[in-house]
Amino acid sequence: MGKSMYNFGKQGAKEKARQQKQMDKVSKRIMAKQQKDNIKAGTPNADSDIAEPRLMDDNVKSTT
């Protein structure tokens, strides 16, 4: 007699969850490596003021 397939849904869900967890780990590893490379290269974040310096002429209008 063969195995019954009463728990096929559980096995499929477990396999999908395992694959998703693997993909999440890979993406986290890639993101961590990119951040580490950015820090080493000295690339500023987009949120920092260094990324886009503001010119004083834009904020101050000359009266001459």
Secondary structure, DSSP 8 states (H G I E B T S, - for coil): -----TTHHHHHHHHHHHHHHHHHHHHHHHHHHHHHHHHHHT---TTSTTTS---HHHHS----
